[in-house]
Amino acid sequence: MPEEHDQVTILVRRNGPYRVYGPAKLVDGDGNEFEIPPGDWYTLCRCGHSEIKPFCDSTHKRMDFKPETCVRMENEMSDSDLSREGSPTPDRPSSTPFPPSR
């Protein structure tokens, strides 16, 4: 995916794991570094059922994991988004329904 070897890109795969490209360091809550599998990328569990967490073992396929996470523009807000718009969450303050564009 990314051409630059010093850039980290995390791809949110449709109904699957996070795919990490680039020189990302992965550490646990105590600061211990995980050994990264060899290759140009690795996958991180997103369904919560992997036996080798934090890495993906494809268990999501058996669990029928379908979060359908995607980027949406502000004018594409659904009715459920509109009803939650005033409710702050840790990653979304009440004054901004979506993260600002970069």
PAZAPA-4460 file (N, C-alpha, C; in steps of 0.05 Angstrom, whole numbers, plus 32768, in hexadecimal, padded with zeros to 4 digits):
% residues 102
    n_x    n_y    n_z   ca_x   ca_y   ca_z    c_x    c_y    c_z   seq   type   mol
   8010   7FE8   8000   8000   8000   8000   8011   8019   8000     1      M     A
   801A   8024   8017   802B   803C   8016   8046   8036   800A     2      P     A
   8050   804A   7FFB   806A   8047   7FEE   8081   804F   8001     3      E     A
   807B   8063   8012   8090   806E   8023   8094   805B   803B     4      E     A
   80AD   8053   8040   80B3   8040   8055   80B3   804C   8071     5      H     A
   80B3   8067   8073   80B3   8074   808D   8097   807D   8095     6      D     A
   8083   8077   8085   8068   807F   808B   8058   8067   8095     7      Q     A
   8048   806C   80AA   8036   8057   80B4   801A   805C   80AA     8      V     A
   800E   8048   809F   7FF2   8049   8096   7FE3   8032   80A2     9      T     A
   7FCC   8037   80AD   7FBB   8022   80B8   7FA2   8021   80A7    10      I     A
   7F9E   800B   809A   7F87   8006   8089   7F71   7FF8   8099    11      L     A
   7F5A   8003   809A   7F43   7FF6   80A7   7F36   7FE5   8092    12      V     A
   7F3A   7FCB   8093   7F2F   7FB9   807F   7F12   7FB4   8083    13      R     A
   7F03   7FB4   806E   7EE6   7FB0   8070   7EE0   7F95   807D    14      R     A
   7ED2   7F96   8094   7ECA   7F7D   80A3   7EE2   7F6C   80AA    15      N     A
   7EF9   7F79   80AE   7F11   7F6A   80B5   7F23   7F79   80C7    16      G     A
   7F3D   7F71   80C9   7F50   7F7D   80DB   7F5B   7F98   80D2    17      P     A
   7F6A   7FA4   80E3   7F7A   7FBC   80DC   7F93   7FB1   80CE    18      Y     A
   7F9B   7FBB   80B7   7FB4   7FB3   80AA   7FC7   7FCB   80AD    19      R     A
   7FDE   7FC5   80B9   7FF2   7FDA   80C0   8009   7FD8   80AC    20      V     A
   800E   7FEE   809E   8025   7FF0   808B   8039   8004   8097    21      Y     A
   8052   7FFE   8095   8066   8011   809E   8072   800A   80B9    22      G     A
   8085   801A   80C2   8095   8014   80DA   8087   801C   80F4    23      P     A
   8070   8010   80FA   8062   8016   8113   806D   8004   8129    24      A     A
   8070   8011   8140   8078   8002   8159   805F   7FFC   8168    25      K     A
   805B   7FE3   8170   8043   7FDA   817E   804B   7FD1   819A    26      L     A
   8040   7FDF   81AE   8046   7FD9   81CA   802D   7FD3   81DA    27      V     A
   8030   7FC4   81F0   8019   7FBE   8201   8017   7FD4   8216    28      D     A
   8004   7FD1   8228   7FFE   7FE5   823C   8015   7FEA   824F    29      G     A
   8028   7FD7   8252   803F   7FDA   8263   8058   7FE4   8254    30      D     A
   8054   7FEA   823A   806B   7FF4   822A   807C   7FDE   821E    31      G     A
   8074   7FC5   8220   8083   7FAF   8214   807D   7FAE   81F6    32      N     A
   8091   7FAC   81E6   808E   7FAC   81C9   8088   7F90   81BE    33      E     A
   8073   7F8F   81AD   806C   7F76   81A0   8080   7F71   8189    34      F     A
   8086   7F57   8184   8096   7F50   816D   8084   7F51   8154    35      E     A
   808B   7F62   8141   807B   7F66   8129   8081   7F4F   8115    36      I     A
   806C   7F43   810A   8071   7F2E   80F6   8080   7F39   80DD    37      P     A
   8091   7F29   80D1   80A0   7F33   80BA   808D   7F39   80A2    38      P     A
   8096   7F4B   8091   8086   7F52   8079   8082   7F70   8077    39      G     A
   8073   7F77   8062   806E   7F94   805D   8057   7F9E   806E    40      D     A
   8046   7F8D   8079   802F   7F95   8089   8028   7F7E   809D    41      W     A
   8017   7F85   80B1   800C   7F71   80C3   7FF0   7F7A   80CA    42      Y     A
   7FE1   7F68   80D5   7FC5   7F6E   80DC   7FC0   7F6C   80FA    43      T     A
   7FAF   7F7F   8103   7FA7   7F80   811F   7F8A   7F79   8122    44      L     A
   7F83   7F69   8136   7F68   7F60   813B   7F56   7F78   8140    45      C     A
   7F3E   7F77   8134   7F2A   7F8C   8139   7F11   7F80   8144    46      R     A
   7F0D   7F65   8142   7EF4   7F59   814B   7EF6   7F51   8169    47      C     A
   7F0E   7F4F   8174   7F11   7F47   8190   7F12   7F2A   8195    48      G     A
   7F11   7F19   8181   7F10   7EFC   8185   7F29   7EED   817D    49      H     A
   7F3E   7EFA   8173   7F56   7EED   816B   7F64   7EDF   8182    50      S     A
   7F6F   7EC8   817D   7F7E   7EB9   8191   7F9B   7EC3   8193    51      E     A
   7FA3   7ED5   8181   7FBF   7EDF   8182   7FBF   7EFE   8183    52      I     A
   7FAB   7F09   8192   7FAA   7F26   8196   7FC5   7F31   819E    53      K     A
   7FCC   7F48   8195   7FBC   7F5B   8186   7FBB   7F55   8168    54      P     A
   7FC7   7F40   815F   7FC8   7F3A   8143   7FAF   7F2B   813A    55      F     A
   7FA8   7F2D   8121   7F90   7F1F   8116   7F97   7F02   810F    56      C     A
   7F85   7EF0   8115   7F87   7ED4   810C   7F70   7ECC   80FA    57      D     A
   7F61   7EDF   80F0   7F4A   7EDB   80DE   7F31   7ED0   80EB    58      S     A
   7F30   7ED0   8106   7F18   7EC7   8114   7F00   7ED8   810C    59      T     A
   7F04   7EF1   8105   7EED   7F02   80FD   7EDC   7EF6   80E7    60      H     A
   7EE8   7EE5   80D6   7ED9   7ED8   80C0   7EC5   7EC4   80CB    61      K     A
   7ECC   7EB7   80E1   7EB9   7EA3   80EE   7EA5   7EB1   8100    62      R     A
   7EAB   7EC9   8109   7E9A   7ED8   811B   7E86   7EEA   810D    63      M     A
   7E87   7EEB   80F2   7E75   7EFC   80E2   7E78   7F19   80EB    64      D     A
   7E91   7F22   80EE   7E98   7F3D   80F6   7E92   7F50   80DF    65      F     A
   7E80   7F63   80E3   7E79   7F76   80CE   7E75   7F92   80DA    66      K     A
   7E8A   7FA0   80E1   7E86   7FBB   80EC   7E81   7FD1   80D7    67      P     A
   7E89   7FCC   80BD   7E85   7FE0   80A8   7E8F   7FFB   80AF    68      E     A
   7EA8   7FFD   80B9   7EB4   8016   80C0   7EBE   8024   80A6    69      T     A
   7EB6   803D   80A2   7EC0   804C   808B   7EC0   8069   8092    70      C     A
   7ECD   8079   8082   7ECE   8096   8085   7EB5   80A1   8078    71      V     A
   7EA8   80B3   8087   7E91   80C1   807B   7E95   80DF   807D    72      R     A
   7E8A   80EC   806A   7E8C   8109   806B   7E74   8114   807C    73      M     A
   7E76   812C   8086   7E62   8137   8098   7E47   8137   808B    74      E     A
   7E45   813C   8071   7E2A   813D   8064   7E1F   8121   805F    75      N     A
   7E2D   810C   8067   7E24   80F0   8064   7E1B   80E4   807F    76      E     A
   7E14   80F5   8092   7E0D   80EC   80AD   7DF2   80DC   80AB    77      M     A
   7DF1   80C5   80B9   7DD9   80B5   80BA   7DC7   80C0   80D0    78      S     A
   7DAE   80B6   80D1   7D9C   80BE   80E6   7DA7   80B8   8102    79      D     A
   7DB4   80A0   8105   7DBF   809A   811F   7DD6   80AC   8126    80      S     A
   7DE6   80B5   8112   7DFB   80C8   8117   7DEF   80E3   8120    81      D     A
   7DDA   80EB   8113   7DCD   8104   811A   7DC2   8104   8136    82      L     A
   7DB7   80ED   813F   7DAB   80EB   8159   7DC1   80EB   816F    83      S     A
   7DDA   80E2   8168   7DF0   80E1   817B   7E01   80FB   817A    84      R     A
   7DFB   810C   8167   7E0D   8123   8162   7E12   8133   817B    85      E     A
   7DFE   8137   818C   7E02   8147   81A4   7E0E   8137   81BB    86      G     A
   7E12   811D   81B8   7E1D   810D   81CE   7E3B   810A   81CB    87      S     A
   7E4A   8116   81DD   7E68   8114   81DB   7E71   80F8   81E1    88      P     A
   7E87   80F0   81D4   7E94   80D7   81DA   7EB2   80DE   81DE    89      T     A
   7EC2   80CB   81E8   7EDE   80D1   81EC   7EED   80DA   81D3    90      P     A
   7EE5   80CF   81BC   7EF3   80D7   81A3   7EE4   80EC   8193    91      D     A
   7ECD   80F5   819D   7EBE   8109   818E   7EB1   811C   81A1    92      R     A
   7EBD   8134   81A5   7EB0   8148   81B7   7E95   8150   81AC    93      P     A
   7E84   815A   81BD   7E69   8161   81B5   7E68   8177   81A0    94      S     A
   7E7C   8187   819D   7E7B   819D   818A   7E83   8195   816E    95      S     A
   7E8F   817D   816A   7E97   8174   814F   7E8E   8157   814B    96      T     A
   7E7A   8153   8138   7E71   8138   8134   7E85   8125   8126    97      P     A
   7E98   8130   8117   7EAC   8120   8109   7EC7   812C   810D    98      F     A
   7EDC   811D   810C   7EF7   8129   810D   7EFB   813C   80F6    99      P     A
   7F0B   8151   80FA   7F10   8164   80E4   7F1F   8157   80CE   100      P     A
   7F1A   8161   80B5   7F29   8157   809E   7F46   8160   80A0   101      S     A
   7F58   814F   8094   7F74   8157   8094   7F7D   815F   8079   102      R     A
***
